[in-house]
Amino acid sequence: MPPNSSPTVAVIGGGFSGSVFALKLVRALPNAHVTLIERDRRIGRGLAYGACAPDHLLNVPVSRMELGLVPSFAEWLDRRRGLLADALVESGGDLLAAFVPRELFGAYLEEQVSNSAGHGVNIVRGEAVGLLEYPGRGVLLADGREISADIVVLATGNLPPRPPAARDAWLYDTQIFVPDPWARDALDDLPKDAPVVLLGTGLTMVDVALKLASNGHIGPMHALSRRGYLPLAHLAGGHWPAFFDAHEHASPLRLMRLLRGEAKKAEMHGIPWQRVMDAMRPAVAGVWASWSGAERLQFLRHLRPRWDIHRHRMAPRIANRLKGLVDSGQLCVRGGRVLAYRRSETCADVVFRERNTGNELTIRASRVINCTGPRSDLDRLAFPILADLRRRGLILPDDLGLGIETDDCAVLGSAGHVSPWLYALGPLTRPSWWEVVAVPEINAQIDRLVRKLSALAPSTPELANSLADAFSDLGAGI
């Protein structure tokens, strides 16, 4: 589409990915008509920046949350320094290095989108349940409305978690089990002293444990996962140069050995290992693209847990608070396997075998909360819009259960054909991008799609080029 055309674009999802794409597309194509479809009341926030408590912090500093919008996030925050006392103390007064509350970034996005309403962006509140039947093109809403569009962009964001496979699935039909920790009623009617089991030990568990503690919960919390790994913390300072050519093939095992070797070199120079991970980050998409299906499966099965705790890190203040819960004994983190759930009046007894000792424990829980993180396997998921697209062969779920197949954001159908009008952004595109859940990567992806649709750049530049531009300054830590 040339810049002077007037395309109509429907964006399904008004969270981070959809909102920023809409803002940037109307800036690049002033004549475009963009309809942003969101079922929730608040626009621009999505799950990450909407379903959060005031003390939930961004996992990266302010400098890594810039999107190229006006005003910048830092400028917007600078007028609200009264809300940032703790963050600025932690960063020594450096706003760009501060880890600020997530809800502030949500408020920033919401304001940006609200200001664009009527200026190229039309906000529609509703749930997309399908696409219009051929020869029409557009989106069908749950209330029967039809929205015509030349181009449709899927920006559904993170999907609710999937209940872990269990022999005793009876638990999942009781009020003891919380399938989605971000549901509005997830923690309702929970006594302050009740024992809680958290399934998963990643960043979702960290958020839920801290939310419980902030709400005055004093009961024991047991966080369980296969390995019992906790996310590690950010550490600012230092710089490590790029050390890997994205064009060079490296198997998953060789890549991890390379990372460990570079981390040891960095340590000898007084540079934290976090800078080594940061230096690798621009090459990740290229490395993932170079791997065979067998190599990707090997990484996901055996190496992903260690990768995740080093790559997806906590703000220092969050890490300190979590350490406080562990040191006090209120939060106990265990690695192993859930063997069974047994009924016990209004509670459930969780039978758990520890990974290191082989000991069998029985943990009583008034609430079992699913903190395993967003699901991505779409082969059987009945999420309305995605189920409709799958049934009609308009999307192709990948073999590894990561999302849908795409070619530079263009969606592939079940026959493998690249759609000229259906695109996807964000976590849905993980089969091609892998690391596309954080702001810098998604922002780079959005910029690529905007350039593609506005015909300002070729449609097939290398992934590594876009990501290198997004990570030009890694000294503050990402």
Legacy VTK file of the C-alpha trace (Angstrom):
# vtk DataFile Version 3.0
C-alpha trace
ASCII
DATASET POLYDATA
POINTS 478 float
0.000 0.000 0.000
1.493 3.353 -0.974
1.491 6.109 1.702
-1.299 8.053 -0.034
-3.743 5.121 -0.052
-6.700 4.862 2.332
-6.744 1.278 3.610
-9.236 0.062 6.181
-7.588 -2.057 8.858
-9.248 -4.048 11.650
-7.037 -4.876 14.611
-8.311 -7.663 16.877
-6.996 -6.905 20.347
-6.546 -3.556 22.041
-3.684 -4.477 24.362
-0.071 -3.455 23.884
0.542 -5.005 20.446
-2.704 -3.900 18.832
-2.697 -0.412 20.313
0.876 0.460 19.415
0.417 -0.947 15.919
-2.702 1.189 15.417
-0.913 4.321 16.658
2.094 3.770 14.424
0.109 2.803 11.339
-1.999 5.979 11.339
1.182 7.988 11.855
2.780 6.329 8.807
-0.459 6.318 6.774
-2.519 9.387 7.779
-5.300 8.343 5.379
-5.694 4.896 6.930
-8.852 3.993 8.818
-7.992 1.696 11.706
-10.616 -0.022 13.864
-9.231 -1.246 17.170
-11.431 -4.013 18.593
-11.203 -4.704 22.340
-13.691 -6.580 24.504
-12.492 -5.142 27.838
-13.484 -1.732 29.134
-9.987 -0.248 29.181
-7.966 0.138 26.022
-4.208 -0.165 25.609
-3.561 -2.168 28.760
-4.123 -5.802 27.907
-3.237 -8.457 30.446
0.293 -7.289 31.258
-0.589 -3.694 32.130
-4.221 -4.087 33.153
-4.456 -7.062 35.496
-1.756 -5.863 37.857
-1.520 -4.494 41.375
0.083 -1.097 42.139
3.236 -2.762 43.460
3.790 -4.920 40.370
6.794 -3.455 38.570
7.986 -3.536 34.987
10.609 -6.221 34.458
12.866 -3.783 32.591
13.916 -0.159 33.252
12.147 2.818 31.685
14.796 3.138 28.964
13.759 -0.228 27.508
10.065 0.701 27.347
10.370 3.515 24.829
8.238 3.097 21.709
9.045 6.135 19.593
5.771 7.846 20.538
5.254 11.473 21.576
5.538 12.186 24.417
8.029 9.478 25.252
7.332 7.276 28.251
10.152 8.985 30.158
8.736 12.446 29.388
5.286 11.320 30.475
6.716 9.899 33.724
8.781 12.994 34.398
5.556 14.920 34.999
4.538 12.293 37.567
7.682 11.948 39.642
5.594 12.082 42.810
4.436 8.526 42.025
7.980 7.215 41.633
9.622 7.795 45.010
10.691 4.168 45.623
11.732 3.593 42.016
13.910 6.711 41.946
15.554 5.863 45.274
16.444 2.438 43.899
17.877 3.931 40.672
19.770 6.757 42.373
17.441 9.352 40.841
17.997 8.161 37.254
14.532 7.976 35.714
15.696 5.989 32.676
17.177 3.300 34.938
14.116 3.096 37.213
11.803 0.072 37.440
8.367 1.663 37.710
4.886 0.217 38.362
3.397 -1.645 35.410
0.085 0.135 35.786
1.824 3.432 34.908
2.878 2.054 31.549
-0.700 0.882 31.058
-1.975 4.370 31.848
0.531 5.836 29.377
-0.668 3.540 26.578
-4.316 4.141 27.427
-3.797 7.891 27.199
-1.972 7.587 23.877
-4.770 5.532 22.327
-7.530 7.708 23.791
-5.881 10.801 22.298
-5.811 9.121 18.885
-9.521 8.239 18.915
-11.212 10.082 16.078
-7.874 10.809 14.424
-7.566 7.720 12.283
-8.257 5.225 15.068
-11.806 4.071 15.796
-12.214 2.144 19.045
-14.885 -0.570 19.078
-15.737 -2.410 22.256
-16.714 -5.967 21.494
-15.476 -9.529 21.144
-14.320 -10.745 17.754
-15.648 -14.273 17.202
-14.861 -14.815 13.533
-14.048 -13.312 10.174
-16.620 -12.475 7.543
-17.365 -15.176 5.009
-15.992 -14.819 1.480
-16.383 -12.655 -0.583
-16.631 -10.293 2.342
-13.547 -9.342 4.314
-13.589 -8.153 7.878
-14.528 -9.157 11.416
-17.704 -10.531 12.995
-18.396 -9.499 16.604
-20.260 -11.516 19.237
-23.141 -9.028 19.190
-23.633 -9.508 15.445
-21.903 -6.375 14.221
-19.770 -6.676 11.107
-16.653 -4.579 10.563
-15.416 -4.489 6.991
-11.684 -4.191 6.422
-9.089 -4.567 3.679
-6.589 -5.930 6.206
-7.088 -7.805 9.472
-4.388 -7.954 12.146
-4.500 -10.508 14.958
-3.116 -8.989 18.154
-4.779 -11.183 20.769
-1.802 -11.058 23.135
-1.223 -13.660 25.808
-3.946 -16.268 26.217
-5.149 -17.615 29.583
-3.033 -20.440 31.018
-3.789 -24.082 30.356
-4.456 -26.327 33.367
-1.504 -28.697 33.809
-2.157 -32.273 32.766
-3.307 -34.206 35.829
-4.652 -37.639 36.588
-7.035 -36.139 39.150
-8.644 -33.536 36.938
-11.670 -33.400 39.281
-9.881 -30.519 41.012
-10.291 -28.315 37.963
-14.085 -28.303 38.344
-14.013 -27.115 41.951
-13.755 -23.693 43.536
-10.422 -24.707 45.024
-8.727 -24.432 41.636
-7.999 -21.035 40.061
-7.467 -21.570 36.307
-6.487 -17.964 35.594
-4.669 -16.006 38.340
-5.592 -12.707 36.652
-9.340 -13.335 36.706
-11.180 -10.733 38.763
-12.437 -13.312 41.274
-9.208 -15.324 41.491
-8.486 -14.473 45.120
-12.024 -13.768 46.380
-13.082 -15.330 49.688
-9.572 -16.565 50.463
-8.952 -16.473 54.244
-5.812 -14.550 55.164
-4.268 -17.565 56.875
-5.238 -20.179 54.264
-2.528 -22.385 52.742
-2.055 -21.822 49.027
-0.357 -23.876 46.314
1.012 -21.981 43.305
1.595 -24.188 40.240
4.659 -22.743 38.538
7.699 -20.826 39.780
8.160 -18.227 37.042
7.283 -14.551 36.817
3.528 -15.225 37.056
4.064 -16.965 40.390
6.192 -14.045 41.589
3.393 -11.602 40.750
0.737 -13.695 42.479
2.815 -14.341 45.612
3.599 -10.642 45.997
-0.029 -9.704 45.373
-1.146 -12.110 48.096
1.418 -10.702 50.515
0.404 -7.120 49.692
-3.225 -8.046 50.382
-2.222 -9.107 53.888
-2.108 -12.850 53.304
-0.217 -14.556 56.127
-0.858 -18.197 55.271
1.841 -20.458 53.807
2.455 -20.409 50.054
3.959 -23.398 48.251
5.300 -22.763 44.737
5.752 -25.996 42.757
7.318 -26.678 39.375
9.268 -29.468 37.709
12.653 -27.954 38.504
11.854 -25.339 41.122
13.792 -22.598 39.325
13.071 -18.981 40.271
13.631 -16.039 37.892
16.883 -14.182 38.500
17.282 -10.457 39.041
18.476 -7.612 36.856
21.835 -6.100 37.677
22.762 -2.741 36.186
26.164 -1.591 34.978
28.802 -2.666 32.514
28.695 -3.601 28.861
29.548 -6.736 26.911
30.094 -6.604 23.144
28.156 -8.681 20.642
29.842 -12.051 20.370
27.635 -14.116 18.113
26.881 -13.776 14.420
23.208 -14.523 13.819
24.174 -16.075 10.458
26.398 -18.635 12.174
24.607 -21.869 12.964
24.871 -23.023 16.565
22.993 -25.969 18.000
21.111 -25.380 21.274
23.830 -27.125 23.299
26.621 -25.195 21.599
24.772 -21.946 22.126
24.386 -22.582 25.859
28.052 -23.542 26.154
28.975 -20.353 24.331
26.856 -18.277 26.710
28.439 -19.915 29.755
31.909 -19.303 28.345
31.194 -15.645 27.672
29.698 -15.253 31.144
32.913 -16.570 32.696
34.967 -14.140 30.616
32.693 -11.285 31.669
33.025 -12.254 35.326
36.827 -12.070 35.035
36.411 -8.467 33.854
33.958 -7.581 36.617
30.981 -7.523 34.224
27.784 -9.243 35.392
26.458 -12.183 33.369
23.290 -10.188 32.692
25.230 -8.120 30.141
26.177 -11.305 28.267
22.512 -12.258 27.925
21.744 -8.726 26.785
24.476 -8.891 24.142
22.968 -12.123 22.823
19.423 -10.805 22.663
19.511 -9.153 19.201
20.629 -12.445 17.644
17.994 -14.674 19.271
15.415 -14.478 16.462
18.040 -15.289 13.857
19.340 -18.234 15.875
15.830 -19.593 16.357
15.102 -19.255 12.635
18.251 -21.235 11.817
17.335 -24.221 13.992
15.666 -27.341 12.649
12.460 -28.623 14.188
14.448 -31.211 16.136
16.800 -28.544 17.530
13.896 -26.345 18.585
12.271 -29.302 20.336
15.550 -30.103 22.093
15.787 -26.518 23.346
12.188 -26.439 24.571
12.382 -29.791 26.365
15.778 -29.554 28.003
17.187 -26.022 27.966
14.236 -23.646 28.094
13.812 -23.579 31.902
17.375 -22.353 32.442
17.093 -19.936 29.540
13.881 -18.455 30.913
15.180 -17.697 34.423
18.238 -15.912 33.008
16.439 -14.181 30.162
13.160 -13.103 31.829
14.402 -11.379 34.955
12.946 -9.538 37.934
13.362 -5.914 38.947
15.822 -5.708 41.884
13.128 -4.451 44.260
10.850 -7.359 43.303
13.696 -9.842 43.789
14.332 -8.449 47.280
10.676 -8.717 48.229
10.490 -12.281 46.963
13.632 -13.158 48.908
11.959 -11.746 52.001
8.991 -14.098 51.551
11.326 -17.074 51.102
13.591 -16.136 54.014
10.611 -15.686 56.323
9.382 -19.171 55.453
6.026 -17.952 54.161
6.934 -18.928 50.580
8.426 -22.361 49.967
9.692 -23.153 46.457
10.018 -26.811 45.467
11.031 -28.707 42.358
9.430 -32.026 41.498
6.190 -33.513 40.268
2.568 -33.395 41.397
1.470 -37.010 41.759
-2.146 -36.588 42.797
-4.856 -34.341 44.216
-6.964 -35.773 47.017
-10.229 -34.396 48.348
-10.142 -33.087 51.885
-13.414 -31.370 52.858
-13.132 -27.804 51.504
-9.427 -28.181 50.696
-7.258 -30.322 48.452
-4.253 -32.374 49.495
-1.528 -32.057 46.871
0.718 -35.118 46.753
4.136 -34.019 45.534
7.415 -35.845 44.942
10.522 -33.694 45.364
12.984 -33.715 42.488
16.231 -33.814 44.459
15.311 -36.088 47.365
12.550 -38.271 45.959
10.559 -37.600 49.129
6.773 -37.633 48.895
4.995 -34.715 50.550
1.334 -33.972 51.127
0.571 -30.262 51.005
-2.875 -29.057 52.057
-4.262 -26.175 49.995
-7.360 -24.032 50.307
-6.603 -22.700 46.844
-4.532 -24.151 43.993
-3.602 -21.320 41.616
-2.441 -21.980 38.059
0.692 -19.847 37.578
2.103 -21.774 34.627
1.952 -18.751 32.317
0.055 -18.081 29.092
-0.873 -21.016 26.891
0.117 -21.026 23.247
-1.011 -24.392 21.875
-3.883 -23.691 19.520
-4.619 -27.163 18.189
-7.674 -27.622 20.441
-8.156 -24.202 22.009
-11.734 -22.961 21.715
-10.897 -19.240 21.958
-13.622 -17.972 19.574
-11.725 -16.029 16.938
-8.802 -18.459 16.783
-11.090 -21.492 16.748
-12.986 -19.995 13.806
-9.777 -19.302 11.894
-8.456 -22.788 12.566
-11.735 -24.413 11.460
-11.676 -22.483 8.199
-8.016 -23.251 7.528
-7.003 -19.590 7.698
-4.325 -20.217 10.340
-1.820 -23.020 10.827
-0.922 -23.892 14.455
2.720 -24.935 14.683
3.855 -28.446 15.587
5.536 -27.366 18.847
2.460 -25.669 20.308
3.960 -22.172 20.368
1.395 -20.283 18.267
0.637 -19.937 14.555
2.885 -20.050 11.508
3.683 -16.693 9.910
5.978 -15.260 7.277
7.169 -11.813 8.374
3.842 -11.337 10.232
1.722 -12.550 7.296
-0.362 -15.522 8.440
0.022 -18.923 6.817
-3.122 -20.935 6.095
-3.494 -24.664 6.632
-2.266 -25.320 3.070
0.869 -23.288 3.724
-0.148 -20.287 1.605
0.855 -16.826 2.824
-2.137 -14.537 3.282
-2.006 -11.161 1.508
-4.445 -9.596 3.991
-4.315 -11.441 7.341
-1.435 -10.615 9.707
-0.453 -11.376 13.307
1.606 -9.637 15.979
3.034 -10.525 19.370
2.966 -13.882 21.166
0.920 -15.588 18.434
3.969 -15.372 16.149
6.398 -17.196 18.436
6.947 -20.086 15.983
8.833 -17.664 13.707
10.271 -15.227 16.246
10.494 -17.194 19.512
11.336 -14.173 21.713
8.374 -11.918 20.948
6.729 -11.377 24.325
8.630 -8.320 25.592
8.190 -4.679 24.592
11.428 -4.191 22.602
10.892 -7.243 20.395
7.194 -6.576 19.806
7.908 -2.914 19.086
10.523 -3.931 16.493
8.021 -6.347 14.968
5.348 -3.631 14.836
7.744 -1.249 13.089
8.507 -3.922 10.494
4.829 -4.536 9.743
4.038 -0.818 9.566
6.897 -0.303 7.083
5.702 -3.294 5.096
2.100 -2.088 4.879
3.092 1.467 4.055
5.583 0.277 1.399
8.416 2.227 3.013
10.804 -0.741 3.081
11.179 -4.191 1.517
9.016 -6.816 3.170
11.791 -9.327 3.860
14.705 -7.683 5.722
16.574 -9.884 8.157
15.073 -10.242 11.613
18.419 -9.485 13.199
18.601 -6.050 11.560
15.347 -4.861 13.128
16.294 -6.260 16.522
19.775 -4.751 16.460
18.183 -1.332 15.979
15.914 -1.983 18.949
18.796 -2.850 21.298
21.325 -0.147 20.554
22.046 0.610 24.236
22.122 -2.326 26.618
24.176 -0.840 29.440
21.222 -0.289 31.765
20.103 -3.876 31.492
17.115 -5.341 29.704
LINES 1 479
478 0 1 2 3 4 5 6 7 8 9 10 11 12 13 14 15 16 17 18 19 20 21 22 23 24 25 26 27 28 29 30 31 32 33 34 35 36 37 38 39 40 41 42 43 44 45 46 47 48 49 50 51 52 53 54 55 56 57 58 59 60 61 62 63 64 65 66 67 68 69 70 71 72 73 74 75 76 77 78 79 80 81 82 83 84 85 86 87 88 89 90 91 92 93 94 95 96 97 98 99 100 101 102 103 104 105 106 107 108 109 110 111 112 113 114 115 116 117 118 119 120 121 122 123 124 125 126 127 128 129 130 131 132 133 134 135 136 137 138 139 140 141 142 143 144 145 146 147 148 149 150 151 152 153 154 155 156 157 158 159 160 161 162 163 164 165 166 167 168 169 170 171 172 173 174 175 176 177 178 179 180 181 182 183 184 185 186 187 188 189 190 191 192 193 194 195 196 197 198 199 200 201 202 203 204 205 206 207 208 209 210 211 212 213 214 215 216 217 218 219 220 221 222 223 224 225 226 227 228 229 230 231 232 233 234 235 236 237 238 239 240 241 242 243 244 245 246 247 248 249 250 251 252 253 254 255 256 257 258 259 260 261 262 263 264 265 266 267 268 269 270 271 272 273 274 275 276 277 278 279 280 281 282 283 284 285 286 287 288 289 290 291 292 293 294 295 296 297 298 299 300 301 302 303 304 305 306 307 308 309 310 311 312 313 314 315 316 317 318 319 320 321 322 323 324 325 326 327 328 329 330 331 332 333 334 335 336 337 338 339 340 341 342 343 344 345 346 347 348 349 350 351 352 353 354 355 356 357 358 359 360 361 362 363 364 365 366 367 368 369 370 371 372 373 374 375 376 377 378 379 380 381 382 383 384 385 386 387 388 389 390 391 392 393 394 395 396 397 398 399 400 401 402 403 404 405 406 407 408 409 410 411 412 413 414 415 416 417 418 419 420 421 422 423 424 425 426 427 428 429 430 431 432 433 434 435 436 437 438 439 440 441 442 443 444 445 446 447 448 449 450 451 452 453 454 455 456 457 458 459 460 461 462 463 464 465 466 467 468 469 470 471 472 473 474 475 476 477
